[in-house]
Amino acid sequence: MKRIEIEPRRNWQRDVERLGLTFHTPGGHVYWDESACYRFSLREIDAIEAATAELQRLCLLAAHHVIDNDRFAEFRIPEAARPVIRQAWEAEPPSIYGRFDLSYDGVNPPKLLEYNANTPTGLLEAAVVQWYWRREATPATDQFNSIHEKLISQWGDIKPFVTGDRLYFASMRNDEDAMTVTYLRDTAQQAGIETASLFVRDIGWNEGRREFRDKDERRIQSIFALYPWEWLLKDFGAAILGAYSETIWIEPIWKMLWSNKALLAVLWELFPNHPNLLEAYLDGPRGMDEYVKKPLLSREGANVTLHGRGGEITTDGTYDEEGFVWQAVAPPAVFENKWPVLGSWVVTDRGPAGIGIRESDGPITDNLSRFMPHYFE
């Protein structure tokens, strides 16, 4: 694994915009960055793929354990949602994807930092934009990337579960989420699914008929929502839980167990010293000299405290009420004074599908971290 500085393509802004990546330079800050890339060996790619498959297996076992042992309180999951999660877990409703965030230096085994299995973004960049970059910039190489094909295949399996005459795709009104949903909607259409789009704020509830509706008063029977489940529960409360079995929700509600960082502590408890896991606890650092304190539901590096032998680094944010997990610091993975985090994608039933890399100038990945392309040879 090596970071290599390269010359960006002459018209790279135009090229990525043609592929749908419109916020490549938000506020003048470079997000899509092809001034450097990461090169891997086939052995390293195999290690990432194997670790991703193994982590998915462990997460399935951990979720089963949490449900069987009624450990929802440790995840701060409301009591009213718990029976619905149990029912959804047993029913095995359709699911589409997830992203493991890994620390990897090419030497030590990849280590799980967290699992975003509910609302992962960075998808178009990983699946499409970096693929076309590789074809133009390093055509004699390969890339760990079958995300696009696997998404279409997975949607094909999901199609029989879609009720109603369309699958709605919903998100918040921001460029990143809208782009992700637009891309996912396109892959679903390529699998033969009729689709429609709306913003989450435009999802309506008809109390008399006890059903969700769009702005045109059409019933919403199947919906993919790029919106955290804890927010859905706050916004729609008893309505969404009471009518859950009447609506196909993608991702299903049990994904709350995987996108909550309490999962990290449960994984360490069940599989201590596993080579792909980091020590983690819900009741404090337990004597760890170096650790990262993370809110259970934070995003984009908000409210994170990195405690090292040389002091602490803390980020601001609004995620400081739901509790924390204390996780050991991963072995240093620093290249040319840059900190990359590998987003390793899983497509449900298709397994590991590829990686995208977010790079930071410091040890905490945040919303200003750059997306860097990769290849292997």
Long-range contacts (C-beta under 8 A, 24 or more apart in sequence): 1-38, 1-39, 1-40, 1-41, 1-44, 1-104, 1-105, 1-106, 1-335, 2-38, 2-39, 2-106, 2-335, 3-36, 3-37, 3-38, 3-39, 3-335, 3-336, 3-338, 3-340, 4-36, 4-37, 4-38, 4-39, 5-35, 5-36, 5-336, 6-34, 6-35, 6-36, 6-37, 6-137, 7-35, 8-34, 8-35, 9-34, 9-133, 9-136, 9-137, 15-132, 15-136, 16-129, 19-124, 19-128, 19-129, 19-132, 20-124, 20-128, 20-129, 20-179, 20-182, 20-183, 21-124, 21-125, 21-129, 21-179, 22-175, 22-179, 23-175, 23-176, 23-179, 26-175, 29-368, 30-370, 31-370, 31-371, 32-125, 32-129, 32-370, 32-371, 33-359, 33-370, 33-371, 33-372, 34-133, 34-137, 34-372, 34-373, 36-336, 36-338, 36-359, 36-372, 37-137, 37-138, 37-372, 37-373, 37-374, 37-375, 38-335, 38-340, 38-357, 38-372, 38-373, 38-374, 38-375, 39-374, 39-375, 39-376, 39-377, 40-106, 40-144, 40-374, 40-375, 40-376, 41-106, 41-376, 41-377, 42-376, 42-377, 44-104, 44-106, 44-376, 45-144, 45-376, 47-104, 47-109, 47-110, 48-102, 48-104, 48-110, 48-144, 48-342, 48-344, 48-352, 48-355, 49-144, 49-352, 51-102, 51-109, 51-110, 51-276, 51-344, 52-100, 52-102, 52-110, 52-344, 52-346, 52-351, 52-352, 53-351, 53-352, 54-276, 55-100, 55-112, 55-115, 55-276, 56-98, 56-100, 56-346, 56-351, 56-352, 58-267, 58-270, 58-271, 58-274, 58-276, 58-277, 59-115, 59-117, 59-258, 59-263, 59-267, 61-270, 62-257, 62-263, 62-266, 62-267, 62-270, 63-89, 63-254, 63-257, 63-258, 63-263, 64-89, 65-266, 65-270, 66-257, 66-266, 67-254, 67-257, 71-266, 74-262, 74-265, 74-266, 74-282, 75-256, 75-257, 75-260, 75-262, 75-263, 75-296, 76-260, 76-262, 76-296, 76-297, 76-322, 76-323, 77-256, 77-257, 77-260, 78-233, 80-238, 80-241, 81-233, 81-241, 81-253, 81-256, 84-241, 84-244, 84-253, 85-253, 85-254, 85-256, 85-257, 87-244, 87-245, 88-244, 88-252, 88-253, 88-254, 89-254, 93-161, 93-248, 93-249, 93-250, 93-252, 94-157, 94-158, 94-161, 94-248, 94-250, 94-252, 94-348, 95-250, 95-251, 95-252, 95-255, 95-348, 96-151, 96-154, 96-155, 96-158, 96-184, 96-224, 96-250, 96-251, 96-347, 96-348, 97-123, 97-151, 97-154, 97-345, 97-346, 97-347, 97-348, 98-255, 98-258, 98-345, 98-346, 98-348, 99-343, 99-344, 99-345, 99-346, 100-343, 100-344, 100-346, 101-341, 101-342, 101-343, 101-344, 101-365, 102-341, 102-342, 102-343, 102-344, 103-330, 103-331, 103-333, 103-341, 103-342, 104-333, 104-342, 105-331, 105-332, 105-333, 105-334, 108-331, 109-275, 109-276, 110-276, 110-342, 110-344, 111-276, 111-277, 111-278, 111-330, 111-331, 112-264, 112-267, 112-276, 112-277, 112-278, 113-278, 113-327, 113-330, 113-341, 114-261, 114-264, 114-294, 115-258, 115-259, 115-263, 116-259, 117-251, 117-255, 117-258, 117-259, 118-228, 118-229, 118-251, 118-255, 118-256, 118-258, 118-259, 119-226, 119-227, 119-228, 119-259, 120-343, 120-345, 121-176, 121-177, 121-180, 121-226, 122-180, 122-343, 122-356, 122-358, 122-371, 123-147, 123-180, 123-183, 123-184, 123-345, 123-356, 124-179, 124-180, 124-183, 125-356, 125-371, 126-343, 126-345, 126-354, 126-355, 126-356, 127-151, 127-183, 127-345, 127-354, 128-183, 129-373, 130-356, 130-371, 130-373, 130-374, 133-373, 134-373, 134-375, 137-373, 138-375, 140-377, 141-375, 141-376, 141-377, 142-375, 142-376, 142-377, 143-354, 143-374, 143-375, 143-376, 144-354, 144-355, 144-374, 144-376, 145-353, 145-354, 145-355, 146-353, 146-354, 147-345, 147-347, 147-353, 147-354, 148-187, 150-347, 150-350, 150-353, 151-184, 151-187, 151-347, 151-353, 152-187, 152-190, 152-191, 153-191, 153-347, 153-350, 154-347, 154-348, 154-349, 154-350, 155-187, 155-188, 155-190, 155-191, 155-193, 156-191, 156-192, 157-349, 158-188, 158-191, 158-193, 158-250, 159-191, 159-192, 159-193, 161-222, 161-248, 162-193, 162-222, 162-248, 163-221, 163-222, 163-248, 164-219, 164-220, 164-221, 164-222, 165-194, 166-194, 166-195, 166-196, 166-222, 167-193, 167-194, 167-195, 167-196, 167-222, 167-223, 167-224, 167-248, 167-250, 168-195, 168-196, 168-197, 168-198, 168-214, 168-220, 168-222, 168-223, 168-224, 169-195, 169-196, 169-197, 169-198, 169-223, 169-224, 169-226, 170-197, 170-198, 170-199, 170-200, 170-203, 170-223, 170-224, 170-225, 170-226, 170-227, 171-199, 171-200, 171-225, 171-226, 171-227, 172-199, 172-200, 172-201, 172-226, 172-227, 173-199, 173-201, 177-226, 180-226, 181-224, 181-226, 184-224, 184-226, 188-224, 200-225, 200-227, 200-235, 203-236, 205-236, 205-239, 207-239, 210-239, 210-242, 210-243, 210-246, 211-243, 211-246, 211-247, 212-239, 212-243, 212-247, 220-247, 221-246, 221-247, 221-248, 222-247, 222-248, 222-250, 223-247, 223-248, 223-249, 223-250, 224-250, 224-251, 225-249, 225-250, 225-251, 228-259, 228-297, 229-253, 229-255, 229-256, 229-259, 230-256, 230-297, 259-297, 260-296, 260-297, 261-294, 261-295, 261-296, 261-297, 261-298, 261-325, 261-327, 262-296, 262-323, 262-325, 264-325, 264-327, 265-325, 278-327, 278-328, 278-329, 278-330, 279-327, 279-328, 280-325, 280-326, 280-327, 280-328, 281-325, 281-326, 282-323, 282-324, 282-325, 282-326, 284-326, 285-326, 286-326, 288-326, 288-328, 290-328, 290-329, 291-326, 291-327, 291-328, 291-329, 292-326, 292-327, 292-328, 292-329, 293-324, 293-325, 293-326, 294-324, 294-325, 294-327, 295-319, 295-320, 295-322, 295-323, 295-324, 296-322, 296-323, 296-324, 296-325, 297-322, 300-365, 300-366, 300-367, 301-364, 301-365, 301-366, 301-367, 301-369, 302-366, 304-364, 306-363, 306-364, 313-362, 313-363, 313-364, 315-364, 315-366, 337-361, 339-363, 339-365, 340-372, 341-365, 341-369
